[in-house]
Amino acid sequence: MRKKGCWFGLMKKGKTMLDNKYKNLDEISKILGIDADKKNVFKVQNLEDENSKLITLESGRWDSDKPLFGVDEDNNLYATISVETLKGMIKSYRKIANENFKLKLEKSIAQTFPVDFGDVWAVSLDEIKKRASKGSKEEILNIDLDEVLIDIKKRHPNLFLKLDGIIKDKIIKEVI
């Protein structure tokens, strides 16, 4: 017979919340800044009906704003978060992805030696929007920015410095 609060090595007042099998939960909790003794942990038990499970809180609180960690009878680990937390994560991810995209575009533009960076930026965004409206989500996520800029350079050569001419002029001046 299991003692309440001691399931799978979990002790309510012990210093270690989980035994070695559950170090992943300790590591994730630490990354998230959750103290070991404040983890929300539930267990999942199978019932006779294969479509039903019994979920029991072993430590922490159901109404906590922190994630809930679960372990089933087969020692599979789970984590659940509130919808508000998920929305916040998605918003943060989108912001980071947007910043990453802008940095990649900026780098690609800089490598083409634009006459006016802002003009090339605007033309690039228009071209990317055009391609995004025609392509699939997969193509949009994997768009090759260097390829986009090569196409723009072919159609709008006036937006870029002509390094070949500059280099040839410099060599000719040095020879003379």
N, C-alpha and C positions, 0 to 999 in steps of 0.2 A: 504494500500500500504506500502510495506517494504522500509525502508530507506537503501540505499547502505551501506554495512559494518555493519549493525545492525541485520542481520539475526540470529535467535535463541539466542539472547543475546550477540552476538559477537560485540565488539566495537573496531574499529581500534586504537583509541587513549586512550581508557579507561584502567584503571588499571587491571580490571578483564576481561580476554578474553572470558570466558564462564560462564554461570550461573551454578547453583548447579547441573543441569541435566548432565553437562559435566565435572564434577570434575575429572573423570577418565583421560580425556585428559590432564588436568593440572598436575595430579599426574605422569602420564607417561612422560610428558614433563620435569618435575622436575627431575625425575630419569635419563633421558637422558641428562640433563644439558641444556635444551632449555629454554631460558627466555620466560615468558608468552607472552610478546609483540612480540616475534620473531617466534611464532608458525606458521606453514603453515597449514591453514585450508581450506577445500573445502566443498561445499555442493553438494549433489546429488539430482536431481529432476527427477521424473518420466515423461516420455513423452507418447504420445498416443501409439506409438509402444512399446509394452512391452519388446522388446529386446534392447531398446535404453534408455539411460539416459543422462541428461544434467549435466555436472560437471562444477561448477563455483568456482574459487578461491576466497575465502572471505578475507583471510589475508595471508601474507607471499609472497613467490615466488615459481613459478613452478621449477625454475632451482636451487633451494637450495639443499645442500647436506644433509639437515635434513629431517626427515620423514614428510610425508603429512598426516594430520588427516582429516577424512571426516565424515559427518553426513548426513544421508538421511532423507527423509520426515517422516519416521517412527521412527526417533531418534535412529537408529542403528549407532554405531560408527565403523569407519574403520581406518586403518593405511596402508600406502603404503611406500615402501622404494625402493631405486634404486637397480638394479641388482648388482652393485659393492658393495654396503653396505651389501646386502644379501650374496654375496660371502665371504666377510670379516667375517660376523657372522658365516657362516658355517665353515670357516677355524678355527675360534676361538673355536667353539663348538667341532670340531674334536680334536683340541689340548688339550682341557680340558678333553674330554672323554678319550683320550689316557693316559693322566697323571693319571686320576682317575683309569683306568684299571691297570696301572702299580703299583699304590699304593695298590690296592686290591690284586693283585698278590703277591706283596712284603709281605703284611700282612699274606696271606695264606701260603706262603713259610716259613716265620719266625715261624709260629705256628707248623710247622712239625719238627723243630730242624734239619736243614740240616747240613751235615758235611761240605759241600762247597756250599755256597749260589749261587755262579755263575753257578756251574754245574746244580743245581736244576732249576735255572732260565732258562737256555738254554733248558733243557729237557722239562720244562713246556711250553715254547713258541713253541717248536716243536709239542708237544701234542695238544696244542690249535689250531695251524695251521692245523694239521691233522683233528681235529674234525670240524673246520670251513669249510674245503673243502668238508666234507661229509654232513654237516647239512644245515638247512635253515637259513635265516637271523635272524629269530625269535630265533632259538636255539643259534646262535652265540652271540646275544645280551644278552641272559639270561644264559650264560654258568656258571656253578657252579664251581668256582675255587677250592674250598675245595674238591669237588668230583674228580676233575682232579688230585689234589695232592695225594689223597688217592690211586687212580689208579697207579700213578707214584711210590708211596711208596711200593705198592705191587709188581710191576715189577722190581723196582730198590732199594731194601732195603739198599744196600751199600751206597746210597747217604744220608742216614739219621742216626742220632744217635739212638742207641738202649737204650732208657731210662729204659726199664724194667730190662735189665742186669745191668745197672749202679746202679739202686735203690736196686736191690737184693744184689749186691756186697757190697754196703754201709751198708745195714742192717746186713749182715753176719759179716762184719768187726766190727760193733758195738757190736754184740752179743759176739764175740770171745774176 
